[in-house]
Amino acid sequence: MLLIAGRPDAPVHLVLGSDALRLVGGARKVVDEEIENWAELSRSTDIPDGAQITT
C-alpha cells in the first residue's frame, strides 16, 4: 500500500489477496451477466430524443 499511497493513478478500489480477487471477480461476473441479460429492458426506459424533463 505504501507503493501507491499519494500516487495520482492510485486505484479507487484495490482488491488485495488472491482470495479477494477470486471472490470479487466472481461476484462482478454475476452482476455483469445480469446487467447484460436485462439490458434491453434497461434501454427501454430511455427518454425519447428531444423530450424534456420538467420539474
PQR file with spaces between the fields and no chain letter, atoms N, CA, C, O and H, PARSE charges and radii, in Angstrom:
ATOM       1  N    MET     1       0.829   -1.183    0.000 -0.4000 1.5000
ATOM       2  CA   MET     1       0.000    0.000    0.000 -0.0000 2.0000
ATOM       3  C    MET     1       0.872    1.244    0.000  0.5500 1.7000
ATOM       4  O    MET     1       0.491    2.280   -0.545 -0.5500 1.4000
ATOM       5  N    LEU     2       2.023    1.138    0.603 -0.4000 1.5000
ATOM       6  CA   LEU     2       2.922    2.292    0.588 -0.0000 2.0000
ATOM       7  C    LEU     2       3.385    2.634   -0.819  0.5500 1.7000
ATOM       8  O    LEU     2       3.706    3.787   -1.106 -0.5500 1.4000
ATOM       9  H    LEU     2       2.333    0.296    1.046  0.4000 1.0000
ATOM      10  N    LEU     3       3.420    1.638   -1.696 -0.4000 1.5000
ATOM      11  CA   LEU     3       3.847    1.877   -3.074 -0.0000 2.0000
ATOM      12  C    LEU     3       2.862    2.757   -3.843  0.5500 1.7000
ATOM      13  O    LEU     3       3.259    3.460   -4.772 -0.5500 1.4000
ATOM      14  H    LEU     3       3.159    0.701   -1.462  0.4000 1.0000
ATOM      15  N    ILE     4       1.593    2.726   -3.469 -0.4000 1.5000
ATOM      16  CA   ILE     4       0.604    3.503   -4.221 -0.0000 2.0000
ATOM      17  C    ILE     4       0.100    4.732   -3.480  0.5500 1.7000
ATOM      18  O    ILE     4      -0.582    5.569   -4.070 -0.5500 1.4000
ATOM      19  H    ILE     4       1.270    2.155   -2.714  0.4000 1.0000
ATOM      20  N    ALA     5       0.419    4.851   -2.220 -0.4000 1.5000
ATOM      21  CA   ALA     5      -0.054    5.997   -1.431 -0.0000 2.0000
ATOM      22  C    ALA     5       0.420    7.304   -2.057  0.5500 1.7000
ATOM      23  O    ALA     5       1.612    7.486   -2.306 -0.5500 1.4000
ATOM      24  H    ALA     5       0.973    4.171   -1.740  0.4000 1.0000
ATOM      25  N    GLY     6      -0.502    8.195   -2.305 -0.4000 1.5000
ATOM      26  CA   GLY     6      -0.173    9.502   -2.845 -0.0000 2.0000
ATOM      27  C    GLY     6       0.015    9.547   -4.348  0.5500 1.7000
ATOM      28  O    GLY     6       0.260   10.616   -4.905 -0.5500 1.4000
ATOM      29  H    GLY     6      -1.470    8.047   -2.103  0.4000 1.0000
ATOM      30  N    ARG     7      -0.093    8.409   -5.014 -0.4000 1.5000
ATOM      31  CA   ARG     7       0.064    8.413   -6.474 -0.0000 2.0000
ATOM      32  C    ARG     7      -1.194    8.966   -7.131  0.5500 1.7000
ATOM      33  O    ARG     7      -2.301    8.670   -6.681 -0.5500 1.4000
ATOM      34  H    ARG     7      -0.292    7.540   -4.561  0.4000 1.0000
ATOM      35  N    PRO     8      -1.051    9.750   -8.169 -0.5600 1.5000
ATOM      36  CA   PRO     8      -2.234   10.286   -8.847  0.2800 2.0000
ATOM      37  C    PRO     8      -3.053    9.199   -9.552  0.5500 1.7000
ATOM      38  O    PRO     8      -4.242    9.388   -9.812 -0.5500 1.4000
ATOM      39  N    ASP     9      -2.420    8.067   -9.860 -0.4000 1.5000
ATOM      40  CA   ASP     9      -3.127    6.984  -10.546 -0.0000 2.0000
ATOM      41  C    ASP     9      -3.522    5.847   -9.596  0.5500 1.7000
ATOM      42  O    ASP     9      -3.824    4.739  -10.039 -0.5500 1.4000
ATOM      43  H    ASP     9      -1.455    7.914   -9.650  0.4000 1.0000
ATOM      44  N    ALA    10      -3.518    6.128   -8.293 -0.4000 1.5000
ATOM      45  CA   ALA    10      -3.881    5.103   -7.313 -0.0000 2.0000
ATOM      46  C    ALA    10      -5.320    4.636   -7.562  0.5500 1.7000
ATOM      47  O    ALA    10      -6.197    5.446   -7.860 -0.5500 1.4000
ATOM      48  H    ALA    10      -3.272    7.028   -7.933  0.4000 1.0000
ATOM      49  N    PRO    11      -5.553    3.333   -7.439 -0.5600 1.5000
ATOM      50  CA   PRO    11      -6.899    2.832   -7.691  0.2800 2.0000
ATOM      51  C    PRO    11      -7.888    3.287   -6.622  0.5500 1.7000
ATOM      52  O    PRO    11      -7.535    3.435   -5.452 -0.5500 1.4000
ATOM      53  N    VAL    12      -9.112    3.501   -7.037 -0.4000 1.5000
ATOM      54  CA   VAL    12     -10.178    3.839   -6.098 -0.0000 2.0000
ATOM      55  C    VAL    12     -10.584    2.581   -5.348  0.5500 1.7000
ATOM      56  O    VAL    12     -10.900    2.624   -4.159 -0.5500 1.4000
ATOM      57  H    VAL    12      -9.400    3.380   -7.987  0.4000 1.0000
ATOM      58  N    HIS    13     -10.571    1.461   -6.057 -0.4000 1.5000
ATOM      59  CA   HIS    13     -10.912    0.173   -5.461 -0.0000 2.0000
ATOM      60  C    HIS    13      -9.712   -0.744   -5.622  0.5500 1.7000
ATOM      61  O    HIS    13      -9.322   -1.064   -6.745 -0.5500 1.4000
ATOM      62  H    HIS    13     -10.314    1.426   -7.023  0.4000 1.0000
ATOM      63  N    LEU    14      -9.135   -1.161   -4.535 -0.4000 1.5000
ATOM      64  CA   LEU    14      -7.964   -2.026   -4.574 -0.0000 2.0000
ATOM      65  C    LEU    14      -8.307   -3.325   -3.870  0.5500 1.7000
ATOM      66  O    LEU    14      -8.567   -3.336   -2.667 -0.5500 1.4000
ATOM      67  H    LEU    14      -9.452   -0.901   -3.623  0.4000 1.0000
ATOM      68  N    VAL    15      -8.309   -4.418   -4.618 -0.4000 1.5000
ATOM      69  CA   VAL    15      -8.615   -5.732   -4.070 -0.0000 2.0000
ATOM      70  C    VAL    15      -7.280   -6.389   -3.719  0.5500 1.7000
ATOM      71  O    VAL    15      -6.417   -6.561   -4.581 -0.5500 1.4000
ATOM      72  H    VAL    15      -8.098   -4.408   -5.595  0.4000 1.0000
ATOM      73  N    LEU    16      -7.122   -6.749   -2.466 -0.4000 1.5000
ATOM      74  CA   LEU    16      -5.852   -7.299   -2.001 -0.0000 2.0000
ATOM      75  C    LEU    16      -5.997   -8.775   -1.643  0.5500 1.7000
ATOM      76  O    LEU    16      -6.883   -9.157   -0.878 -0.5500 1.4000
ATOM      77  H    LEU    16      -7.823   -6.609   -1.767  0.4000 1.0000
ATOM      78  N    GLY    17      -5.134   -9.578   -2.194 -0.4000 1.5000
ATOM      79  CA   GLY    17      -5.102  -11.001   -1.889 -0.0000 2.0000
ATOM      80  C    GLY    17      -5.758  -11.829   -2.983  0.5500 1.7000
ATOM      81  O    GLY    17      -6.720  -11.399   -3.619 -0.5500 1.4000
ATOM      82  H    GLY    17      -4.414   -9.268   -2.815  0.4000 1.0000
ATOM      83  N    SER    18      -5.214  -13.032   -3.188 -0.4000 1.5000
ATOM      84  CA   SER    18      -5.739  -13.931   -4.213 -0.0000 2.0000
ATOM      85  C    SER    18      -7.174  -14.339   -3.932  0.5500 1.7000
ATOM      86  O    SER    18      -7.986  -14.437   -4.852 -0.5500 1.4000
ATOM      87  H    SER    18      -4.433  -13.381   -2.670  0.4000 1.0000
ATOM      88  N    ASP    19      -7.490  -14.579   -2.664 -0.4000 1.5000
ATOM      89  CA   ASP    19      -8.856  -14.988   -2.323 -0.0000 2.0000
ATOM      90  C    ASP    19      -9.835  -13.851   -2.603  0.5500 1.7000
ATOM      91  O    ASP    19     -10.935  -14.090   -3.102 -0.5500 1.4000
ATOM      92  H    ASP    19      -6.830  -14.499   -1.917  0.4000 1.0000
ATOM      93  N    ALA    20      -9.448  -12.631   -2.287 -0.4000 1.5000
ATOM      94  CA   ALA    20     -10.307  -11.480   -2.547 -0.0000 2.0000
ATOM      95  C    ALA    20     -10.491  -11.269   -4.048  0.5500 1.7000
ATOM      96  O    ALA    20     -11.595  -10.966   -4.500 -0.5500 1.4000
ATOM      97  H    ALA    20      -8.555  -12.437   -1.882  0.4000 1.0000
ATOM      98  N    LEU    21      -9.421  -11.427   -4.819 -0.4000 1.5000
ATOM      99  CA   LEU    21      -9.526  -11.298   -6.276 -0.0000 2.0000
ATOM     100  C    LEU    21     -10.508  -12.317   -6.840  0.5500 1.7000
ATOM     101  O    LEU    21     -11.316  -11.988   -7.709 -0.5500 1.4000
ATOM     102  H    LEU    21      -8.524  -11.673   -4.452  0.4000 1.0000
ATOM     103  N    ARG    22     -10.443  -13.539   -6.356 -0.4000 1.5000
ATOM     104  CA   ARG    22     -11.333  -14.599   -6.826 -0.0000 2.0000
ATOM     105  C    ARG    22     -12.782  -14.284   -6.465  0.5500 1.7000
ATOM     106  O    ARG    22     -13.672  -14.393   -7.308 -0.5500 1.4000
ATOM     107  H    ARG    22      -9.786  -13.806   -5.651  0.4000 1.0000
ATOM     108  N    LEU    23     -13.017  -13.898   -5.221 -0.4000 1.5000
ATOM     109  CA   LEU    23     -14.381  -13.609   -4.770 -0.0000 2.0000
ATOM     110  C    LEU    23     -14.981  -12.397   -5.471  0.5500 1.7000
ATOM     111  O    LEU    23     -16.115  -12.448   -5.948 -0.5500 1.4000
ATOM     112  H    LEU    23     -12.294  -13.810   -4.536  0.4000 1.0000
ATOM     113  N    VAL    24     -14.232  -11.323   -5.532 -0.4000 1.5000
ATOM     114  CA   VAL    24     -14.731  -10.106   -6.182 -0.0000 2.0000
ATOM     115  C    VAL    24     -14.914  -10.333   -7.674  0.5500 1.7000
ATOM     116  O    VAL    24     -15.902   -9.886   -8.257 -0.5500 1.4000
ATOM     117  H    VAL    24     -13.311  -11.282   -5.145  0.4000 1.0000
ATOM     118  N    GLY    25     -13.970  -11.021   -8.289 -0.4000 1.5000
ATOM     119  CA   GLY    25     -14.087  -11.312   -9.715 -0.0000 2.0000
ATOM     120  C    GLY    25     -15.323  -12.145  -10.025  0.5500 1.7000
ATOM     121  O    GLY    25     -16.016  -11.893  -11.011 -0.5500 1.4000
ATOM     122  H    GLY    25     -13.167  -11.384   -7.815  0.4000 1.0000
ATOM     123  N    GLY    26     -15.598  -13.138   -9.184 -0.4000 1.5000
ATOM     124  CA   GLY    26     -16.782  -13.967   -9.372 -0.0000 2.0000
ATOM     125  C    GLY    26     -18.065  -13.175   -9.204  0.5500 1.7000
ATOM     126  O    GLY    26     -19.004  -13.332   -9.985 -0.5500 1.4000
ATOM     127  H    GLY    26     -15.036  -13.343   -8.383  0.4000 1.0000
ATOM     128  N    ALA    27     -18.107  -12.329   -8.193 -0.4000 1.5000
ATOM     129  CA   ALA    27     -19.302  -11.515   -7.942 -0.0000 2.0000
ATOM     130  C    ALA    27     -19.534  -10.524   -9.079  0.5500 1.7000
ATOM     131  O    ALA    27     -20.673  -10.309   -9.496 -0.5500 1.4000
ATOM     132  H    ALA    27     -17.344  -12.202   -7.559  0.4000 1.0000
ATOM     133  N    ARG    28     -18.471   -9.931   -9.573 -0.4000 1.5000
ATOM     134  CA   ARG    28     -18.608   -8.984  -10.681 -0.0000 2.0000
ATOM     135  C    ARG    28     -19.100   -9.679  -11.941  0.5500 1.7000
ATOM     136  O    ARG    28     -19.882   -9.112  -12.704 -0.5500 1.4000
ATOM     137  H    ARG    28     -17.547  -10.105   -9.235  0.4000 1.0000
ATOM     138  N    LYS    29     -18.643  -10.904  -12.158 -0.4000 1.5000
ATOM     139  CA   LYS    29     -19.093  -11.663  -13.330 -0.0000 2.0000
ATOM     140  C    LYS    29     -20.600  -11.880  -13.268  0.5500 1.7000
ATOM     141  O    LYS    29     -21.294  -11.724  -14.273 -0.5500 1.4000
ATOM     142  H    LYS    29     -18.008  -11.365  -11.539  0.4000 1.0000
ATOM     143  N    VAL    30     -21.104  -12.238  -12.101 -0.4000 1.5000
ATOM     144  CA   VAL    30     -22.540  -12.459  -11.939 -0.0000 2.0000
ATOM     145  C    VAL    30     -23.309  -11.173  -12.216  0.5500 1.7000
ATOM     146  O    VAL    30     -24.323  -11.200  -12.912 -0.5500 1.4000
ATOM     147  H    VAL    30     -20.541  -12.365  -11.284  0.4000 1.0000
ATOM     148  N    VAL    31     -22.843  -10.057  -11.685 -0.4000 1.5000
ATOM     149  CA   VAL    31     -23.512   -8.768  -11.896 -0.0000 2.0000
ATOM     150  C    VAL    31     -23.447   -8.374  -13.373  0.5500 1.7000
ATOM     151  O    VAL    31     -24.447   -7.935  -13.941 -0.5500 1.4000
ATOM     152  H    VAL    31     -22.019  -10.035  -11.120  0.4000 1.0000
ATOM     153  N    ASP    32     -22.284   -8.529  -13.990 -0.4000 1.5000
ATOM     154  CA   ASP    32     -22.141   -8.187  -15.409 -0.0000 2.0000
ATOM     155  C    ASP    32     -23.089   -9.016  -16.278  0.5500 1.7000
ATOM     156  O    ASP    32     -23.693   -8.490  -17.213 -0.5500 1.4000
ATOM     157  H    ASP    32     -21.472   -8.886  -13.528  0.4000 1.0000
ATOM     158  N    GLU    33     -23.219  -10.298  -15.975 -0.4000 1.5000
ATOM     159  CA   GLU    33     -24.131  -11.153  -16.742 -0.0000 2.0000
ATOM     160  C    GLU    33     -25.581  -10.713  -16.550  0.5500 1.7000
ATOM     161  O    GLU    33     -26.354  -10.686  -17.507 -0.5500 1.4000
ATOM     162  H    GLU    33     -22.728  -10.726  -15.215  0.4000 1.0000
ATOM     163  N    GLU    34     -25.947  -10.374  -15.331 -0.4000 1.5000
ATOM     164  CA   GLU    34     -27.313   -9.938  -15.059 -0.0000 2.0000
ATOM     165  C    GLU    34     -27.617   -8.625  -15.782  0.5500 1.7000
ATOM     166  O    GLU    34     -28.695   -8.467  -16.356 -0.5500 1.4000
ATOM     167  H    GLU    34     -25.319  -10.396  -14.553  0.4000 1.0000
ATOM     168  N    ILE    35     -26.687   -7.700  -15.755 -0.4000 1.5000
ATOM     169  CA   ILE    35     -26.871   -6.430  -16.461 -0.0000 2.0000
ATOM     170  C    ILE    35     -27.062   -6.689  -17.951  0.5500 1.7000
ATOM     171  O    ILE    35     -27.956   -6.111  -18.570 -0.5500 1.4000
ATOM     172  H    ILE    35     -25.812   -7.828  -15.289  0.4000 1.0000
ATOM     173  N    GLU    36     -26.235   -7.546  -18.528 -0.4000 1.5000
ATOM     174  CA   GLU    36     -26.344   -7.852  -19.948 -0.0000 2.0000
ATOM     175  C    GLU    36     -27.678   -8.530  -20.269  0.5500 1.7000
ATOM     176  O    GLU    36     -28.306   -8.217  -21.280 -0.5500 1.4000
ATOM     177  H    GLU    36     -25.509   -8.015  -18.025  0.4000 1.0000
ATOM     178  N    ASN    37     -28.107   -9.451  -19.415 -0.4000 1.5000
ATOM     179  CA   ASN    37     -29.366  -10.157  -19.650 -0.0000 2.0000
ATOM     180  C    ASN    37     -30.571   -9.223  -19.630  0.5500 1.7000
ATOM     181  O    ASN    37     -31.566   -9.489  -20.305 -0.5500 1.4000
ATOM     182  H    ASN    37     -27.596   -9.705  -18.594  0.4000 1.0000
ATOM     183  N    TRP    38     -30.500   -8.156  -18.884 -0.4000 1.5000
ATOM     184  CA   TRP    38     -31.623   -7.225  -18.748 -0.0000 2.0000
ATOM     185  C    TRP    38     -31.379   -5.898  -19.467  0.5500 1.7000
ATOM     186  O    TRP    38     -32.112   -4.933  -19.248 -0.5500 1.4000
ATOM     187  H    TRP    38     -29.691   -7.939  -18.336  0.4000 1.0000
ATOM     188  N    ALA    39     -30.370   -5.842  -20.313 -0.4000 1.5000
ATOM     189  CA   ALA    39     -30.003   -4.594  -20.992 -0.0000 2.0000
ATOM     190  C    ALA    39     -31.130   -4.049  -21.864  0.5500 1.7000
ATOM     191  O    ALA    39     -31.346   -2.838  -21.911 -0.5500 1.4000
ATOM     192  H    ALA    39     -29.775   -6.625  -20.491  0.4000 1.0000
ATOM     193  N    GLU    40     -31.847   -4.931  -22.552 -0.4000 1.5000
ATOM     194  CA   GLU    40     -32.928   -4.462  -23.422 -0.0000 2.0000
ATOM     195  C    GLU    40     -34.012   -3.763  -22.609  0.5500 1.7000
ATOM     196  O    GLU    40     -34.496   -2.703  -23.008 -0.5500 1.4000
ATOM     197  H    GLU    40     -31.671   -5.914  -22.514  0.4000 1.0000
ATOM     198  N    LEU    41     -34.395   -4.339  -21.484 -0.4000 1.5000
ATOM     199  CA   LEU    41     -35.384   -3.696  -20.624 -0.0000 2.0000
ATOM     200  C    LEU    41     -34.850   -2.372  -20.078  0.5500 1.7000
ATOM     201  O    LEU    41     -35.581   -1.384  -20.020 -0.5500 1.4000
ATOM     202  H    LEU    41     -34.002   -5.200  -21.161  0.4000 1.0000
ATOM     203  N    SER    42     -33.592   -2.352  -19.684 -0.4000 1.5000
ATOM     204  CA   SER    42     -32.987   -1.123  -19.170 -0.0000 2.0000
ATOM     205  C    SER    42     -33.040   -0.010  -20.215  0.5500 1.7000
ATOM     206  O    SER    42     -33.383    1.130  -19.904 -0.5500 1.4000
ATOM     207  H    SER    42     -32.998   -3.156  -19.732  0.4000 1.0000
ATOM     208  N    ARG    43     -32.698   -0.354  -21.458 -0.4000 1.5000
ATOM     209  CA   ARG    43     -32.713    0.648  -22.532 -0.0000 2.0000
ATOM     210  C    ARG    43     -34.128    1.111  -22.858  0.5500 1.7000
ATOM     211  O    ARG    43     -34.323    2.233  -23.324 -0.5500 1.4000
ATOM     212  H    ARG    43     -32.420   -1.281  -21.711  0.4000 1.0000
ATOM     213  N    SER    44     -35.113    0.255  -22.615 -0.4000 1.5000
ATOM     214  CA   SER    44     -36.494    0.608  -22.952 -0.0000 2.0000
ATOM     215  C    SER    44     -37.036    1.736  -22.083  0.5500 1.7000
ATOM     216  O    SER    44     -38.099    2.282  -22.380 -0.5500 1.4000
ATOM     217  H    SER    44     -34.954   -0.657  -22.236  0.4000 1.0000
ATOM     218  N    THR    45     -36.340    2.089  -21.032 -0.4000 1.5000
ATOM     219  CA   THR    45     -36.800    3.162  -20.149 -0.0000 2.0000
ATOM     220  C    THR    45     -36.209    4.518  -20.516  0.5500 1.7000
ATOM     221  O    THR    45     -36.466    5.514  -19.840 -0.5500 1.4000
ATOM     222  H    THR    45     -35.478    1.646  -20.790  0.4000 1.0000
ATOM     223  N    ASP    46     -35.410    4.559  -21.596 -0.4000 1.5000
ATOM     224  CA   ASP    46     -34.805    5.826  -22.031 -0.0000 2.0000
ATOM     225  C    ASP    46     -35.886    6.834  -22.409  0.5500 1.7000
ATOM     226  O    ASP    46     -36.946    6.475  -22.921 -0.5500 1.4000
ATOM     227  H    ASP    46     -35.201    3.750  -22.146  0.4000 1.0000
ATOM     228  N    ILE    47     -35.593    8.082  -22.148 -0.4000 1.5000
ATOM     229  CA   ILE    47     -36.464    9.168  -22.592 -0.0000 2.0000
ATOM     230  C    ILE    47     -36.189    9.389  -24.069  0.5500 1.7000
ATOM     231  O    ILE    47     -35.028    9.459  -24.472 -0.5500 1.4000
ATOM     232  H    ILE    47     -34.731    8.374  -21.732  0.4000 1.0000
ATOM     233  N    PRO    48     -37.240    9.500  -24.894 -0.5600 1.5000
ATOM     234  CA   PRO    48     -37.031    9.709  -26.321  0.2800 2.0000
ATOM     235  C    PRO    48     -36.198   10.979  -26.596  0.5500 1.7000
ATOM     236  O    PRO    48     -36.278   11.958  -25.855 -0.5500 1.4000
ATOM     237  N    ASP    49     -35.418   10.939  -27.654 -0.4000 1.5000
ATOM     238  CA   ASP    49     -34.618   12.119  -28.035 -0.0000 2.0000
ATOM     239  C    ASP    49     -35.538   13.328  -28.198  0.5500 1.7000
ATOM     240  O    ASP    49     -36.616   13.229  -28.786 -0.5500 1.4000
ATOM     241  H    ASP    49     -35.353   10.144  -28.257  0.4000 1.0000
ATOM     242  N    GLY    50     -35.106   14.436  -27.683 -0.4000 1.5000
ATOM     243  CA   GLY    50     -35.860   15.675  -27.812 -0.0000 2.0000
ATOM     244  C    GLY    50     -36.839   15.899  -26.673  0.5500 1.7000
ATOM     245  O    GLY    50     -37.344   17.009  -26.505 -0.5500 1.4000
ATOM     246  H    GLY    50     -34.231   14.516  -27.206  0.4000 1.0000
ATOM     247  N    ALA    51     -37.116   14.867  -25.888 -0.4000 1.5000
ATOM     248  CA   ALA    51     -38.045   15.057  -24.773 -0.0000 2.0000
ATOM     249  C    ALA    51     -37.346   15.830  -23.668  0.5500 1.7000
ATOM     250  O    ALA    51     -36.134   15.722  -23.481 -0.5500 1.4000
ATOM     251  H    ALA    51     -36.706   13.965  -26.024  0.4000 1.0000
ATOM     252  N    GLN    52     -38.118   16.598  -22.953 -0.4000 1.5000
ATOM     253  CA   GLN    52     -37.575   17.390  -21.856 -0.0000 2.0000
ATOM     254  C    GLN    52     -38.129   16.895  -20.538  0.5500 1.7000
ATOM     255  O    GLN    52     -39.296   16.517  -20.428 -0.5500 1.4000
ATOM     256  H    GLN    52     -39.102   16.686  -23.105  0.4000 1.0000
ATOM     257  N    ILE    53     -37.268   16.909  -19.549 -0.4000 1.5000
ATOM     258  CA   ILE    53     -37.701   16.565  -18.191 -0.0000 2.0000
ATOM     259  C    ILE    53     -38.067   17.866  -17.505  0.5500 1.7000
ATOM     260  O    ILE    53     -37.257   18.791  -17.439 -0.5500 1.4000
ATOM     261  H    ILE    53     -36.320   17.216  -19.638  0.4000 1.0000
ATOM     262  N    THR    54     -39.286   17.938  -16.993 -0.4000 1.5000
ATOM     263  CA   THR    54     -39.718   19.145  -16.288 -0.0000 2.0000
ATOM     264  C    THR    54     -39.898   18.819  -14.821  0.5500 1.7000
ATOM     265  O    THR    54     -40.278   17.708  -14.451 -0.5500 1.4000
ATOM     266  H    THR    54     -39.944   17.187  -17.047  0.4000 1.0000
ATOM     267  N    THR    55     -39.619   19.808  -13.999 -0.4000 1.5000
ATOM     268  CA   THR    55     -39.776   19.613  -12.548 -0.0000 2.0000
ATOM     269  C    THR    55     -40.934   20.391  -12.017  0.5500 1.7000
ATOM     270  O    THR    55     -41.212   20.345  -10.819 -0.5500 1.4000
ATOM     271  H    THR    55     -39.310   20.710  -14.299  0.4000 1.0000
